[in-house]
Amino acid sequence: MTPALLDRRSLFGAALTLVTLPAGAAESLKPEVDAAIREQIGGVAATEGGIALRAPETAENGAFVPVTVSVHTAMTGGDRCRAIHLFATNNPTPGIASYSFGAGIARAEVSARVRLAEGQTLLAYAVMADGSVRRAAARIAVTTGGCLT
């Protein structure tokens, strides 16, 4: 097969790769969003999986968008979530919430209502006790913005 020609299997594989990318993975982050994330998690490379971000696909009012983040962990020893950080890629201030968990917490899960200026990607990062970072993303469409710039 020459490089210019694609068979059905190659084309299907490429399409499957694009479909399975997490929301927001294909878009580059604004410098201020990247800086806010680095401020919270440092230079650690985040891995996908082990964290669930539940949010509506469309929010009628950006002033209060319900969001739930849960980290799949036993919350014992090195398999413990120390913090969850939420970022909104198009808000005037990207860092919208940070939660810390002590040793006595049985489950790493938070629910909140966040403000979103417009349709955008919401990013959740979980910092684990062993220093690893997990990441999840959700694209949310907003019909009426909740932030004034």
C-alpha positions in Angstrom: 0.0 0.0 0.0 1.4 3.4 -1.0 1.3 6.2 1.6 -1.2 8.2 -0.6 -3.7 5.3 -0.6 -5.9 4.4 2.4 -7.8 1.2 2.7 -11.0 0.8 4.6 -9.2 -0.6 7.7 -6.8 2.3 7.9 -9.6 4.8 7.4 -11.8 3.1 10.1 -8.9 3.1 12.5 -8.2 6.8 12.0 -11.9 7.6 12.5 -12.1 5.5 15.6 -9.1 7.3 17.1 -10.8 10.7 16.5 -14.1 9.5 18.0 -12.5 8.0 21.1 -10.5 11.1 22.0 -11.9 12.7 25.2 -13.7 16.0 24.9 -11.3 18.9 24.7 -8.3 16.7 23.9 -8.0 17.9 20.3 -8.3 21.6 21.2 -5.2 23.4 22.5 -5.5 25.2 25.8 -5.2 29.0 26.1 -2.0 30.1 27.9 -4.0 31.3 31.0 -5.8 27.9 31.3 -2.5 26.0 30.9 -0.9 28.3 33.6 -3.8 27.8 36.0 -3.5 24.0 35.6 0.3 24.0 36.1 -0.2 26.1 39.2 -2.4 23.4 40.8 -0.8 20.2 39.5 2.7 21.2 38.6 4.4 19.7 35.6 3.0 16.2 36.1 1.5 14.6 33.0 -2.1 13.7 33.6 -3.5 10.3 32.5 -7.0 9.7 31.2 -9.2 7.4 33.2 -9.9 6.6 36.9 -12.0 9.8 37.2 -15.5 10.5 36.2 -16.9 14.0 35.3 -20.6 14.2 35.0 -22.2 17.3 33.6 -25.1 18.1 31.2 -24.3 18.2 27.5 -26.3 21.5 27.3 -26.9 23.9 30.2 -29.8 26.3 29.8 -28.3 28.8 32.2 -24.5 29.1 32.6 -25.0 30.7 36.1 -25.5 27.3 37.7 -24.4 24.2 35.9 -24.5 21.0 38.0 -21.2 19.0 38.0 -20.2 15.8 39.8 -16.6 14.5 39.9 -15.8 11.1 41.4 -12.4 9.4 41.5 -12.2 5.6 41.4 -10.0 4.8 44.3 -10.0 2.8 47.5 -8.9 5.9 49.5 -6.3 3.9 51.4 -2.5 4.2 51.4 -1.0 5.3 48.0 -4.4 4.7 46.3 -5.9 7.9 47.8 -7.1 11.1 46.1 -5.6 14.2 47.8 -7.3 16.8 45.6 -9.7 17.5 42.8 -9.4 20.7 40.7 -11.9 22.0 38.1 -11.1 24.3 35.2 -13.3 26.0 32.6 -11.4 26.6 29.3 -13.4 29.8 28.3 -14.2 31.4 31.6 -12.6 34.8 32.5 -10.9 32.9 35.4 -10.2 29.3 34.4 -9.7 27.8 37.9 -13.2 27.4 39.2 -12.9 25.0 42.1 -10.4 23.0 44.2 -11.2 20.4 46.8 -8.8 18.8 49.2 -9.3 15.4 50.9 -7.9 14.3 54.2 -6.9 10.8 55.3 -10.3 10.1 56.9 -12.4 10.6 53.8 -14.1 7.4 52.5 -14.9 8.5 49.0 -13.4 11.1 46.7 -16.5 12.7 45.1 -17.7 16.3 44.9 -20.9 17.8 43.5 -21.2 21.5 42.8 -22.9 24.1 40.6 -20.4 26.0 38.6 -20.7 29.2 36.5 -19.8 29.0 32.8 -19.4 32.1 30.6 -20.2 30.2 27.4 -20.1 26.8 25.8 -16.7 25.3 26.6 -14.8 22.3 27.9 -14.8 21.6 31.6 -11.6 19.8 32.9 -11.3 17.8 36.1 -7.9 16.8 37.5 -7.4 14.4 40.5 -4.1 14.5 42.3 -3.4 11.2 43.9 -1.3 10.4 47.0 1.4 8.8 44.9 1.9 12.0 42.9 0.1 10.8 39.8 -2.6 12.9 38.2 -5.8 11.7 36.5 -7.8 13.8 34.1 -11.4 13.9 32.7 -13.0 16.4 30.3 -16.6 17.2 29.3 -17.8 19.6 26.6 -20.8 21.7 27.7 -22.9 23.9 25.5 -24.4 26.9 27.3 -27.4 28.7 26.0 -27.3 31.7 28.4 -23.8 32.7 29.8 -23.3 32.9 33.6 -20.2 35.1 33.8 -19.7 38.7 33.0 -16.3 39.7 31.7 
